[in-house]
Amino acid sequence: MTSLLPAVLPVALIIFIGFIAGRTLPLQGSTLSLLSVFILSPALVIDSLYRTELSVQNSTKLLIGFALTSLLIYGAVWLISKITRLSSSLSTALTATVLFPNTGNMGLPVATFALGAAGLERAIVYMIGSGILMFCLGPAIIQGKGIIEGLKLTLRLPLLWAVLCGLGLRFFSVKFPFELDTGIQKLGSADIPIALILLGMQLAATRFRLGIKEFLAAIARLLIAPLIAYMVGNFLHLEQLSLQVLVLQSAMPTAVSSLVLVSEFGGDKDFVARGIVTSTLMSFITLPLVLSLLLK
């Protein structure tokens, strides 16, 4: 377990710094969020796709693994909601809490520290799939407005355009003059610490209260989801590193953006906020466990 600390403690340290900053400094979380979403994250995606050596076949199989895992998780949550007769608002909140992992500001740093640059490449592929699920299908899942409204939201965000740009640069083998690609790389490398500081600030601003429903939702997000991912990965015969990334990214706590979706499209916002805090705090116990099993 001691050997796993370098993969977890750097992440925890930066989140803790963000937590202290949120309590002591007059920082605007919305500004950092916009900076990450519209500048730093797209730069990270473009740079990673531009430089990646991951084959199309491996990327495709990983995305298929993510899609099957998400479908099974959604089906399980839907079935549990029906059996337990949860209210529509709570059922929606439970779906958002369990279905959307924090693959960005938690998943990318953990994958980097635990699995290196090759792991980061695969984690970004997973994050792209997760982003499309959250911002394209998410509104349709939460409110039932349909795919068209989800596509409109996707087109307003830079993720899709960053993917297309990165793929275009790689496909046409574009060579940047004056090492301009270094500037994009440095922008992208700033995304991870900024995103972790932002997460710490959000934790500082959220009132923590642990209830049995929030605890069970966190268990589903942190332990049941990666178990499903492991079975899916073995079914697809993913190569070892892709399987590790599929499971590790599926073991991340609830995405902060799930609260944005529920706030915008309906559901129990307080439950989702408590679920984010609960799963994030619990993840510092469960992630070392998952890593210890993956890296045996």
Secondary structure in CASP SS format (residue, H / E / C, confidence):
PFRMAT SS
TARGET T0000
AUTHOR 0000-0000-0000
METHOD secondary structure of the structure
MODEL  1
M C 1.00
T H 1.00
S H 1.00
L H 1.00
L H 1.00
P H 1.00
A H 1.00
V H 1.00
L H 1.00
P H 1.00
V H 1.00
A H 1.00
L H 1.00
I H 1.00
I H 1.00
F H 1.00
I H 1.00
G H 1.00
F H 1.00
I H 1.00
A H 1.00
G H 1.00
R H 1.00
T H 1.00
L C 1.00
P C 1.00
L C 1.00
Q C 1.00
G H 1.00
S H 1.00
T H 1.00
L H 1.00
S H 1.00
L H 1.00
L H 1.00
S H 1.00
V H 1.00
F H 1.00
I H 1.00
L H 1.00
S H 1.00
P H 1.00
A H 1.00
L H 1.00
V H 1.00
I H 1.00
D H 1.00
S H 1.00
L H 1.00
Y H 1.00
R H 1.00
T C 1.00
E C 1.00
L C 1.00
S C 1.00
V H 1.00
Q H 1.00
N H 1.00
S H 1.00
T H 1.00
K H 1.00
L H 1.00
L H 1.00
I H 1.00
G H 1.00
F H 1.00
A H 1.00
L H 1.00
T H 1.00
S H 1.00
L H 1.00
L H 1.00
I H 1.00
Y H 1.00
G H 1.00
A H 1.00
V H 1.00
W H 1.00
L H 1.00
I H 1.00
S H 1.00
K H 1.00
I H 1.00
T H 1.00
R C 1.00
L C 1.00
S C 1.00
S H 1.00
S H 1.00
L H 1.00
S H 1.00
T H 1.00
A H 1.00
L H 1.00
T H 1.00
A H 1.00
T H 1.00
V H 1.00
L H 1.00
F C 1.00
P E 1.00
N C 1.00
T C 1.00
G C 1.00
N C 1.00
M C 1.00
G H 1.00
L H 1.00
P H 1.00
V H 1.00
A H 1.00
T H 1.00
F H 1.00
A H 1.00
L H 1.00
G H 1.00
A H 1.00
A H 1.00
G H 1.00
L H 1.00
E H 1.00
R H 1.00
A H 1.00
I H 1.00
V H 1.00
Y H 1.00
M H 1.00
I H 1.00
G H 1.00
S H 1.00
G H 1.00
I H 1.00
L H 1.00
M H 1.00
F H 1.00
C H 1.00
L H 1.00
G H 1.00
P H 1.00
A H 1.00
I H 1.00
I H 1.00
Q H 1.00
G C 1.00
K C 1.00
G C 1.00
I H 1.00
I H 1.00
E H 1.00
G H 1.00
L H 1.00
K H 1.00
L H 1.00
T H 1.00
L H 1.00
R H 1.00
L C 1.00
P C 1.00
L H 1.00
L H 1.00
W H 1.00
A H 1.00
V H 1.00
L H 1.00
C H 1.00
G H 1.00
L H 1.00
G H 1.00
L H 1.00
R H 1.00
F H 1.00
F C 1.00
S C 1.00
V C 1.00
K C 1.00
F C 1.00
P H 1.00
F H 1.00
E H 1.00
L H 1.00
D H 1.00
T H 1.00
G H 1.00
I H 1.00
Q H 1.00
K H 1.00
L H 1.00
G H 1.00
S H 1.00
A C 1.00
D H 1.00
I H 1.00
P H 1.00
I H 1.00
A H 1.00
L H 1.00
I H 1.00
L H 1.00
L H 1.00
G H 1.00
M H 1.00
Q H 1.00
L H 1.00
A H 1.00
A H 1.00
T C 1.00
R C 1.00
F C 1.00
R C 1.00
L C 1.00
G C 1.00
I H 1.00
K H 1.00
E H 1.00
F H 1.00
L H 1.00
A H 1.00
A H 1.00
I H 1.00
A H 1.00
R H 1.00
L H 1.00
L H 1.00
I H 1.00
A H 1.00
P H 1.00
L H 1.00
I H 1.00
A H 1.00
Y H 1.00
M H 1.00
V H 1.00
G H 1.00
N H 1.00
F H 1.00
L C 1.00
H C 1.00
L C 1.00
E C 1.00
Q H 1.00
L H 1.00
S H 1.00
L H 1.00
Q H 1.00
V H 1.00
L H 1.00
V H 1.00
L H 1.00
Q H 1.00
S H 1.00
A C 1.00
M C 1.00
P C 1.00
T E 1.00
A C 1.00
V C 1.00
S H 1.00
S H 1.00
L H 1.00
V H 1.00
L H 1.00
V H 1.00
S H 1.00
E H 1.00
F H 1.00
G C 1.00
G C 1.00
D C 1.00
K H 1.00
D H 1.00
F H 1.00
V H 1.00
A H 1.00
R H 1.00
G H 1.00
I H 1.00
V H 1.00
T H 1.00
S H 1.00
T H 1.00
L H 1.00
M H 1.00
S H 1.00
F H 1.00
I H 1.00
T H 1.00
L H 1.00
P H 1.00
L H 1.00
V H 1.00
L H 1.00
S H 1.00
L H 1.00
L H 1.00
L C 1.00
K C 1.00
END
